[in-house]
Every structure is written in C-alpha cells, then in structure tokens.
C-alpha cells in the first residue's frame, strides 16, 4: 500500500470516530426520556439518521446513538417540543423519536 493510500485510509478511520453533529441553539433545553411522559402534548415525530459505518469501518455505537439523540433534540424546538422520546433503538444509523411539549 502506498503512503498516500495509507494516509487516506487513516484519515477516514479517524474521521469516522469524530462527532459531526453539534447541538443547535435551544436544543440543550430539550429533555430525552425513555418512557411516555405524563401530562405532555404530542407535537409530532422525527426521524433522524447518521452514518453508522464508513467504508468497511463500523462507527462506535455509543457515538452514533449520541449523534442521533442530538439531531432529535435539534428538531424538537421547531415542533414546539421540549422533550423527545425514542420509539425504538437505532437501526443502521436511523432512529425515530416522538416530540412532546411537557412544560408550559
């Protein structure tokens, strides 16, 4: 393998481990809950996705899950929601969330 190919492969592997998703303004106030929250109004559903693999390299599952959660939290304020609830675990870098408004 040439030095250039090795350098490109190494850069891809390093980049695959990085977090590419950043918290949008207002998203840090959005809660994530496991169960259906009581006394909340359903505002809609969001489906989010990220790359779970790059070429032959599988990304860290925890990082993928964190990025999906961040994307869901980023979407919540646009729906007037302050809480998100995952519908099911992530599959192939995709996950659905229910958006709720719980705080008045």
C-alpha positions, 0 to 999 in steps of 0.5 A: 500500500502506498503512503498516500493510500495509507494516509487516506485510509487513516484519515477516514478511520479517524474521521469516522470516530469524530462527532459531526453533529453539534447541538443547535441553539435551544436544543440543550433545553430539550429533555430525552426520556425513555418512557411516555411522559405524563401530562405532555402534548404530542407535537409530532415525530422525527426521524433522524439518521447518521452514518453508522459505518464508513467504508468497511469501518463500523462507527462506535455505537455509543457515538452514533446513538449520541449523534442521533439523540442530538439531531432529535433534540435539534428538531424538537424546538421547531415542533414546539417540543421540549422533550423527545422520546425514542420509539425504538433503538437505532437501526443502521444509523436511523432512529425515530423519536416522538416530540412532546411539549411537557412544560408550559 
